[in-house]
Amino acid sequence: MSIPGPGGQGLQLTPFRGLRYVAERVGSLAAVTSPPYDVVVRPEGLRELETADPYNIVRLILPQADSPEARHRQAAETLRRWQAEGVLAPDPEPALYVYEQRDGPTLQRGLIGALRLSPREEGIVLPHEEVMPHVVEDRADLMRATAAHLEPLLLAYRGNGNGTSGASEASGTSGNGAGGAGTGEPDTGGAGTGGAGTGGAARVIESAIQREPLLSTTTEDGVDHHLWRVTDPADLVAVSADLRHHQALIADGHHRWATYLRLREERHEPGPWDFGLVLLVDTARYPLRVRAIHRLLRQLSPDDALTAAGHAFRVRTVDGPLPRALEALTEAAEAARAEPDAPNAFLLAGGGRFHLLDRPDPKLLARTVPEGRPEAWRTLDATVLHHALLDHLWNVPDTPEHIGYIHDSAAAVEQAERLGGTAVLMHAVGEDIVHELARQGVAMPHKSTSFGPKPATGLVLRSLTLG
């Protein structure tokens, strides 16, 4: 995406003094990292991270206390204490950071820095999903309390690299090491090669990785993480000159980006709140993968869900186990997309059974799906799910008490079984549709996509109180 912003000023990525764990003060760097806050499966995954190491970053991004105010206060106090104890320490000078992730055939490299914030109308940073106000409010309260950006957003831009990608041909997914059939499950799809690039940012990255990394660790999921610091003025100028010609798509972190913008609006003087912590990845060299985010309907039983859906959808029982049922969802989704009047398919799980929902009644869609939006938006699975099923047939309010958003299909099914609820497993949307709607300024329903690989949380933080 090479559309410059006003005056030719596109992406402006600036160095900052990273706040990082002191390796000698923790059990291991891997033990103190975490997935992004919204990917952590609660409560099991949260407890696992908390017990991995007393200094795990999850105690900052998802603090546990009796009230929101107490949680945010606890996170701020924990952050101050860890700095005072020397568990976290700032780097000596501002830098950009080259970040590499390796997961089998998947390779991703990008730049971590402080990005100048810009509103949607400037056309520099493009969101593609709506946000939930209560989540933005929670993240804003946490950022105010800690005066820190605890985890980077994932932003995608298309640079001038000439690397090629052997992206998986699996249906419904796209990108580097694409997941199995777009269902959120891993497979052995090919990886982007990260071939030599022509842009200044690409050259700086290729130069940095020839040096000894600042840190290296392998997390429990088998992913290797490496970080290099970039401080040479000539390198920083080269990155700046390259990125100023580009715009970026928010791949992961819409709620945190909305939080950055809200907190900047509260300030009337220029300062550190004018910038936000991001990881920028050139998808011409390292294509991202797109997966689905599933819905956990905590209080809707499978029988009630099927009875109501049966009035307007075709309902079919499919065999388990879960991988086989997900294959059936892929086949149904491919068939549905070939039918212009009924392009949707969902997999319901609960009560030890799996059911496919497809072929929605066109009259129901005409009544429930809002007009005045592009057809690509009106036919999204997430659009039909929220407007036709959740709002109309199931009458399920979109609140945390009723709906959970879970990235892992197995975790969604397990929680549905435990709660007596229903898991709605989704098929991934095509990346081309995401870009098409983003360019039109049309936001998809919240939690429509899961881009990755996502950066590990805890490798580098940004304190807004450091010089």
VEXDREN-2710 file (C-alpha; in Angstrom, 1 decimal):
% VEXDREN-2710
k/r/px/py/pz
1/MET/0.0/0.0/0.0
2/SER/1.9/3.0/-1.3
3/ILE/-0.5/5.9/-0.9
4/PRO/1.2/8.8/0.9
5/GLY/-0.6/10.9/3.5
6/PRO/-1.0/14.6/3.4
7/GLY/2.1/16.4/2.1
8/GLY/3.7/13.1/1.3
9/GLN/4.0/12.2/5.0
10/GLY/2.9/8.6/5.2
11/LEU/4.1/6.3/8.0
12/GLN/6.4/8.1/10.5
13/LEU/8.1/5.5/12.7
14/THR/10.4/6.9/15.4
15/PRO/12.9/5.3/17.7
16/PHE/12.2/5.0/21.4
17/ARG/14.0/3.7/24.5
18/GLY/12.7/0.2/24.8
19/LEU/11.8/-1.1/28.3
20/ARG/12.9/-4.7/28.4
21/TYR/13.3/-7.6/30.8
22/VAL/16.8/-8.1/32.4
23/ALA/17.5/-11.7/31.5
24/GLU/19.4/-12.3/34.7
25/ARG/16.4/-11.3/36.9
26/VAL/13.9/-13.7/35.4
27/GLY/13.7/-17.5/34.9
28/SER/13.8/-17.2/31.2
29/LEU/12.7/-14.7/28.6
30/ALA/10.2/-17.3/27.2
31/ALA/8.6/-17.7/30.6
32/VAL/7.8/-14.0/30.9
33/THR/6.2/-13.5/27.5
34/SER/2.5/-13.9/26.6
35/PRO/0.2/-13.8/23.6
36/PRO/-1.6/-10.5/23.1
37/TYR/-4.1/-9.8/25.8
38/ASP/-7.2/-10.7/23.7
39/VAL/-5.7/-14.0/22.6
40/VAL/-5.1/-15.3/26.1
41/VAL/-7.7/-18.0/26.9
42/ARG/-9.3/-17.3/30.2
43/PRO/-9.2/-18.6/32.8
44/GLU/-7.0/-21.6/32.0
45/GLY/-4.4/-19.8/29.8
46/LEU/-4.3/-16.9/32.2
47/ARG/-3.5/-19.1/35.2
48/GLU/-0.8/-21.0/33.2
49/LEU/0.9/-17.7/32.3
50/GLU/0.8/-16.4/35.8
51/THR/2.4/-19.6/37.2
52/ALA/5.1/-19.7/34.4
53/ASP/7.1/-17.0/36.1
54/PRO/6.2/-14.4/38.8
55/TYR/7.3/-11.7/36.4
56/ASN/5.2/-12.8/33.4
57/ILE/3.9/-9.8/31.4
58/VAL/0.3/-11.1/31.8
59/ARG/0.3/-9.5/35.2
60/LEU/0.5/-6.2/33.5
61/ILE/-1.7/-6.7/30.5
62/LEU/-4.4/-8.7/32.3
63/PRO/-4.1/-7.8/36.0
64/GLN/-6.5/-9.7/38.3
65/ALA/-8.3/-7.8/41.1
66/ASP/-11.9/-7.2/42.4
67/SER/-12.7/-4.1/40.3
68/PRO/-11.4/-2.5/37.1
69/GLU/-9.9/0.4/39.2
70/ALA/-8.1/-2.0/41.4
71/ARG/-6.8/-4.0/38.4
72/HIS/-5.4/-1.0/36.7
73/ARG/-3.9/0.4/39.9
74/GLN/-2.3/-3.0/40.5
75/ALA/-0.7/-3.1/37.0
76/ALA/0.7/0.4/37.5
77/GLU/2.2/-0.5/40.9
78/THR/3.6/-3.8/39.5
79/LEU/5.2/-2.0/36.6
80/ARG/6.9/0.6/39.0
81/ARG/8.0/-2.1/41.3
82/TRP/9.6/-4.2/38.6
83/GLN/11.5/-1.2/37.3
84/ALA/12.7/-0.3/40.8
85/GLU/13.8/-3.9/41.4
86/GLY/15.7/-4.0/38.1
87/VAL/13.5/-6.7/36.5
88/LEU/12.7/-4.3/33.7
89/ALA/15.2/-1.7/32.5
90/PRO/15.3/0.9/29.7
91/ASP/17.7/0.7/26.9
92/PRO/20.4/3.4/27.0
93/GLU/19.3/5.2/23.9
94/PRO/16.3/5.4/21.5
95/ALA/16.2/2.8/18.8
96/LEU/14.0/1.0/16.3
97/TYR/13.9/-2.8/16.8
98/VAL/14.1/-5.5/14.1
99/TYR/11.9/-8.3/15.2
100/GLU/12.0/-11.8/13.7
101/GLN/9.7/-14.8/14.3
102/ARG/10.3/-18.3/13.0
103/ASP/7.7/-21.0/13.3
104/GLY/8.7/-24.0/11.2
105/PRO/8.3/-22.8/7.6
106/THR/6.9/-19.5/8.6
107/LEU/9.3/-16.5/8.8
108/GLN/8.3/-13.0/9.6
109/ARG/10.5/-9.9/10.1
110/GLY/9.4/-6.3/10.8
111/LEU/10.3/-3.1/12.6
112/ILE/9.1/-2.1/16.1
113/GLY/8.9/1.6/16.8
114/ALA/6.7/4.5/17.9
115/LEU/4.4/5.4/15.1
116/ARG/3.0/8.9/14.7
117/LEU/-0.8/8.6/15.3
118/SER/-3.1/9.7/12.6
119/PRO/-6.9/9.8/12.2
120/ARG/-8.7/7.6/9.7
121/GLU/-9.4/10.5/7.4
122/GLU/-5.7/11.1/6.8
123/GLY/-5.6/7.7/5.0
124/ILE/-2.3/6.7/6.6
125/VAL/-3.4/4.0/9.0
126/LEU/-6.4/2.0/7.8
127/PRO/-8.6/0.1/10.3
128/HIS/-10.8/-2.6/8.9
129/GLU/-12.9/-3.6/11.9
130/GLU/-15.3/-1.9/14.3
131/VAL/-14.4/-1.8/18.0
132/MET/-16.3/-2.5/21.2
133/PRO/-16.4/0.6/23.4
134/HIS/-16.1/-1.3/26.7
135/VAL/-12.8/-2.9/25.5
136/VAL/-11.4/0.5/24.5
137/GLU/-12.4/2.0/27.8
138/ASP/-10.6/-0.8/29.7
139/ARG/-7.4/-0.5/27.6
140/ALA/-7.5/3.3/28.0
141/ASP/-7.8/3.1/31.8
142/LEU/-4.9/0.6/31.8
143/MET/-2.7/2.8/29.6
144/ARG/-3.5/5.9/31.7
145/ALA/-2.6/4.1/34.9
146/THR/0.7/2.6/33.7
147/ALA/1.7/5.4/31.3
148/ALA/3.0/2.7/29.1
149/HIS/2.4/0.8/25.8
150/LEU/2.7/-2.8/27.0
151/GLU/2.4/-4.6/23.6
152/PRO/2.8/-3.6/20.0
153/LEU/0.1/-3.5/17.4
154/LEU/0.6/-5.5/14.2
155/LEU/0.4/-3.2/11.1
156/ALA/0.9/-4.4/7.5
157/TYR/2.2/-2.3/4.7
158/ARG/3.3/-3.2/1.2
159/GLY/6.8/-2.1/0.5
160/ASN/9.1/-2.3/-2.5
161/GLY/10.4/-5.8/-1.7
162/ASN/10.7/-8.3/-4.5
163/GLY/10.5/-11.4/-2.3
164/THR/8.1/-14.1/-3.4
165/SER/5.7/-16.1/-1.3
166/GLY/4.8/-19.8/-1.5
167/ALA/1.6/-19.1/0.4
168/SER/-0.6/-22.1/1.1
169/GLU/-3.3/-22.8/-1.4
170/ALA/-5.6/-23.9/1.5
171/SER/-9.0/-22.4/1.0
172/GLY/-10.1/-19.5/3.0
173/THR/-6.7/-18.5/4.3
174/SER/-3.9/-16.4/3.0
175/GLY/-0.4/-15.6/3.8
176/ASN/2.8/-16.9/5.2
177/GLY/2.4/-20.4/6.6
178/ALA/-1.3/-20.3/6.2
179/GLY/-3.5/-22.1/8.6
180/GLY/-5.5/-25.2/7.7
181/ALA/-8.5/-24.3/5.6
182/GLY/-8.9/-20.9/7.2
183/THR/-10.3/-22.3/10.5
184/GLY/-7.6/-21.1/12.8
185/GLU/-5.7/-24.4/12.8
186/PRO/-2.0/-24.8/11.8
187/ASP/-0.9/-26.7/8.8
188/THR/2.2/-27.1/6.8
189/GLY/1.6/-24.4/4.2
190/GLY/4.6/-22.8/2.5
191/ALA/6.3/-19.7/3.8
192/GLY/7.2/-16.4/2.4
193/THR/10.8/-16.3/1.3
194/GLY/11.6/-12.8/2.6
195/GLY/13.7/-12.3/-0.5
196/ALA/15.9/-9.2/-1.0
197/GLY/14.0/-6.0/-1.0
198/THR/14.7/-2.6/-2.6
199/GLY/13.3/-0.2/0.1
200/GLY/15.4/1.4/2.8
201/ALA/13.5/-0.4/5.6
202/ALA/14.2/-3.7/3.9
203/ARG/17.9/-3.0/3.6
204/VAL/18.1/-1.9/7.3
205/ILE/16.4/-5.2/8.4
206/GLU/18.7/-7.3/6.2
207/SER/21.8/-5.6/7.6
208/ALA/20.6/-5.9/11.2
209/ILE/20.0/-9.6/11.1
210/GLN/23.7/-10.2/10.2
211/ARG/24.6/-9.1/13.7
212/GLU/24.3/-10.9/17.0
213/PRO/20.8/-10.4/18.2
214/LEU/20.0/-8.3/21.3
215/LEU/17.9/-11.2/22.6
216/SER/16.8/-14.6/21.4
217/THR/14.2/-17.0/22.9
218/THR/12.0/-19.8/22.0
219/THR/8.5/-19.7/23.5
220/GLU/6.5/-22.7/24.6
221/ASP/4.7/-22.9/21.3
222/GLY/8.0/-23.6/19.5
223/VAL/8.3/-20.1/17.9
224/ASP/11.8/-18.6/17.8
225/HIS/12.0/-14.9/18.6
226/HIS/15.0/-12.6/17.9
227/LEU/15.4/-8.9/18.4
228/TRP/18.0/-6.5/17.1
229/ARG/18.5/-2.8/18.0
230/VAL/18.9/-0.2/15.2
231/THR/20.5/3.1/16.3
232/ASP/22.7/4.2/13.5
233/PRO/21.5/7.6/12.3
234/ALA/21.9/6.7/8.6
235/ASP/19.8/3.6/9.1
236/LEU/17.1/5.6/10.9
237/VAL/17.0/8.1/8.1
238/ALA/16.8/5.4/5.5
239/VAL/13.8/3.8/7.3
240/SER/12.1/7.2/7.6
241/ALA/12.6/8.1/4.0
242/ASP/11.2/4.7/2.9
243/LEU/8.1/4.6/5.1
244/ARG/6.9/8.1/4.4
245/HIS/5.6/6.9/1.0
246/HIS/3.4/4.2/2.5
247/GLN/0.2/3.6/4.4
248/ALA/-0.6/0.6/6.6
249/LEU/-3.5/-1.7/7.4
250/ILE/-4.2/-2.5/11.1
251/ALA/-3.8/-6.3/11.0
252/ASP/-4.1/-6.8/14.8
253/GLY/-4.9/-4.3/17.5
254/HIS/-7.9/-2.2/16.5
255/HIS/-8.9/-1.6/20.1
256/ARG/-5.4/-0.5/21.1
257/TRP/-5.2/1.8/18.1
258/ALA/-8.6/3.4/19.1
259/THR/-7.2/3.7/22.6
260/TYR/-4.1/5.5/21.4
261/LEU/-6.2/8.0/19.5
262/ARG/-8.5/8.6/22.5
263/LEU/-5.6/9.2/24.9
264/ARG/-3.9/11.5/22.4
265/GLU/-7.1/13.6/22.2
266/GLU/-7.0/14.1/26.0
267/ARG/-3.6/15.9/25.7
268/HIS/-3.4/19.4/24.4
269/GLU/0.4/19.6/24.1
270/PRO/2.7/17.6/21.9
271/GLY/4.4/14.7/23.6
272/PRO/4.8/10.9/23.8
273/TRP/1.1/10.3/23.6
274/ASP/1.3/11.4/19.9
275/PHE/2.9/8.1/19.1
276/GLY/1.9/4.4/19.5
277/LEU/3.9/1.2/19.8
278/VAL/3.6/-0.9/16.7
279/LEU/5.2/-3.7/14.7
280/LEU/5.3/-2.8/11.0
281/VAL/5.6/-5.8/8.6
282/ASP/6.2/-5.5/4.8
283/THR/3.7/-8.0/3.4
284/ALA/5.4/-7.8/0.0
285/ARG/8.2/-9.8/1.7
286/TYR/6.5/-11.5/4.6
287/PRO/2.8/-12.2/3.8
288/LEU/0.5/-12.4/6.8
289/ARG/-1.9/-15.2/7.3
290/VAL/-5.6/-14.6/8.0
291/ARG/-7.6/-16.8/10.4
292/ALA/-11.0/-16.7/11.9
293/ILE/-12.1/-15.7/15.4
294/HIS/-14.8/-17.9/16.9
295/ARG/-17.8/-17.0/19.1
296/LEU/-18.6/-18.7/22.4
297/LEU/-22.2/-18.2/23.3
298/ARG/-22.0/-18.8/27.0
299/GLN/-25.8/-18.9/27.8
300/LEU/-27.3/-20.3/24.6
301/SER/-27.8/-24.1/24.7
302/PRO/-27.1/-26.0/21.5
303/ASP/-30.7/-27.3/21.3
304/ASP/-32.1/-23.7/21.6
305/ALA/-29.6/-22.5/19.0
306/LEU/-30.5/-25.2/16.5
307/THR/-34.2/-24.9/17.0
308/ALA/-34.2/-21.2/16.3
309/ALA/-31.7/-21.4/13.4
310/GLY/-33.7/-24.2/11.8
311/HIS/-36.4/-21.7/10.9
312/ALA/-34.1/-19.9/8.4
313/PHE/-31.0/-22.0/7.8
314/ARG/-30.3/-25.5/6.5
315/VAL/-29.1/-27.5/9.5
316/ARG/-27.0/-30.7/9.0
317/THR/-25.3/-32.9/11.6
318/VAL/-21.7/-33.6/10.8
319/ASP/-19.3/-36.1/12.3
320/GLY/-16.5/-35.3/14.7
321/PRO/-13.8/-35.2/15.9
322/LEU/-13.2/-31.4/15.6
323/PRO/-10.7/-31.6/12.7
324/ARG/-13.1/-33.6/10.6
325/ALA/-15.9/-31.2/11.4
326/LEU/-13.8/-28.2/10.4
327/GLU/-13.1/-29.8/7.1
328/ALA/-16.8/-30.1/6.6
329/LEU/-17.1/-26.3/7.4
330/THR/-14.4/-25.6/4.7
331/GLU/-16.3/-27.6/2.1
332/ALA/-19.6/-25.9/3.1
333/ALA/-18.1/-22.5/3.0
334/GLU/-16.6/-23.1/-0.5
335/ALA/-19.9/-24.3/-1.8
336/ALA/-21.8/-21.4/-0.1
337/ARG/-19.5/-18.8/-1.7
338/ALA/-20.5/-20.1/-5.1
339/GLU/-24.1/-19.3/-4.4
340/PRO/-24.7/-15.5/-4.6
341/ASP/-28.0/-15.7/-2.6
342/ALA/-26.6/-17.7/0.3
343/PRO/-22.8/-17.3/0.7
344/ASN/-22.6/-18.2/4.4
345/ALA/-21.8/-21.2/6.5
346/PHE/-21.2/-21.8/10.2
347/LEU/-20.2/-24.7/12.4
348/LEU/-22.1/-25.1/15.7
349/ALA/-20.5/-27.1/18.5
350/GLY/-21.9/-28.1/21.8
351/GLY/-23.5/-31.0/23.6
352/GLY/-20.9/-33.3/22.1
353/ARG/-22.2/-32.7/18.6
354/PHE/-21.4/-30.6/15.5
355/HIS/-23.9/-29.1/13.1
356/LEU/-23.4/-27.1/9.9
357/LEU/-25.6/-24.1/9.2
358/ASP/-25.8/-22.8/5.7
359/ARG/-28.2/-21.6/3.0
360/PRO/-29.8/-18.8/5.0
361/ASP/-33.2/-17.6/3.9
362/PRO/-32.7/-14.6/1.6
363/LYS/-35.9/-13.0/3.0
364/LEU/-34.3/-13.1/6.5
365/LEU/-31.1/-11.5/5.2
366/ALA/-33.1/-8.8/3.4
367/ARG/-34.9/-8.0/6.7
368/THR/-32.0/-8.1/9.1
369/VAL/-28.8/-7.1/7.3
370/PRO/-28.5/-3.3/7.0
371/GLU/-28.7/-1.6/3.6
372/GLY/-26.4/1.1/2.4
373/ARG/-23.2/-1.0/2.7
374/PRO/-21.1/-2.7/0.0
375/GLU/-22.2/-6.1/-1.0
376/ALA/-18.9/-7.5/0.2
377/TRP/-19.8/-6.3/3.7
378/ARG/-23.4/-7.4/3.6
379/THR/-22.4/-11.0/2.8
380/LEU/-19.6/-11.4/5.3
381/ASP/-20.1/-14.3/7.7
382/ALA/-19.6/-12.0/10.7
383/THR/-22.3/-9.6/9.3
384/VAL/-24.8/-12.4/8.9
385/LEU/-23.9/-14.0/12.2
386/HIS/-24.4/-10.8/14.2
387/HIS/-27.4/-9.3/12.4
388/ALA/-29.4/-12.4/11.4
389/LEU/-28.5/-15.0/14.0
390/LEU/-27.4/-13.2/17.2
391/ASP/-29.6/-10.2/17.0
392/HIS/-32.7/-11.7/15.4
393/LEU/-33.0/-15.5/15.7
394/TRP/-31.1/-16.0/19.0
395/ASN/-31.6/-12.6/20.7
396/VAL/-28.1/-12.8/22.2
397/PRO/-26.7/-9.5/23.4
398/ASP/-23.2/-8.7/22.5
399/THR/-21.8/-8.4/26.0
400/PRO/-19.0/-10.2/27.7
401/GLU/-21.5/-12.1/29.9
402/HIS/-23.0/-13.6/26.8
403/ILE/-20.4/-13.8/24.0
404/GLY/-16.7/-14.6/24.2
405/TYR/-14.3/-14.1/21.2
406/ILE/-11.8/-17.0/21.0
407/HIS/-9.1/-17.5/18.5
408/ASP/-8.5/-21.2/19.0
409/SER/-11.3/-23.5/17.8
410/ALA/-10.5/-26.3/20.3
411/ALA/-10.6/-23.9/23.2
412/ALA/-14.0/-22.5/22.0
413/VAL/-15.4/-26.0/21.8
414/GLU/-14.0/-27.0/25.2
415/GLN/-15.5/-24.0/26.9
416/ALA/-18.9/-24.5/25.2
417/GLU/-19.0/-28.1/26.5
418/ARG/-18.0/-27.0/30.0
419/LEU/-20.6/-24.2/30.2
420/GLY/-23.4/-26.0/28.4
421/GLY/-23.2/-23.2/25.8
422/THR/-22.7/-23.1/22.0
423/ALA/-19.5/-22.4/20.0
424/VAL/-20.0/-20.8/16.6
425/LEU/-16.9/-21.7/14.5
426/MET/-16.1/-19.4/11.7
427/HIS/-14.4/-19.7/8.3
428/ALA/-11.7/-17.1/7.6
429/VAL/-12.5/-14.2/5.4
430/GLY/-10.3/-13.6/2.3
431/GLU/-7.6/-11.0/2.7
432/ASP/-8.6/-9.3/-0.5
433/ILE/-12.0/-8.5/1.0
434/VAL/-10.3/-7.0/4.1
435/HIS/-8.2/-4.7/1.9
436/GLU/-11.1/-3.8/-0.4
437/LEU/-13.4/-2.7/2.5
438/ALA/-10.6/-0.9/4.3
439/ARG/-9.8/1.2/1.2
440/GLN/-13.5/2.1/1.0
441/GLY/-13.4/3.2/4.7
442/VAL/-15.9/0.4/5.6
443/ALA/-15.4/-1.3/8.9
444/MET/-16.1/-5.0/9.2
445/PRO/-17.9/-6.3/12.4
446/HIS/-15.5/-6.5/15.3
447/LYS/-13.4/-9.6/15.7
448/SER/-13.9/-10.6/12.0
449/THR/-10.3/-11.5/11.4
450/SER/-7.2/-12.8/13.1
451/PHE/-4.0/-11.7/11.3
452/GLY/-0.7/-13.3/12.2
453/PRO/1.8/-14.2/13.2
454/LYS/1.2/-11.9/16.1
455/PRO/4.2/-10.4/18.0
456/ALA/4.9/-11.9/21.5
457/THR/4.0/-9.6/24.3
458/GLY/6.9/-8.8/26.7
459/LEU/9.9/-8.6/24.5
460/VAL/10.0/-4.8/24.4
461/LEU/7.7/-2.3/26.1
462/ARG/7.4/1.5/25.6
463/SER/7.2/3.7/28.8
464/LEU/5.8/7.1/28.1
465/THR/7.8/8.5/31.0
466/LEU/11.2/7.8/29.5
467/GLY/13.1/10.5/27.7
END
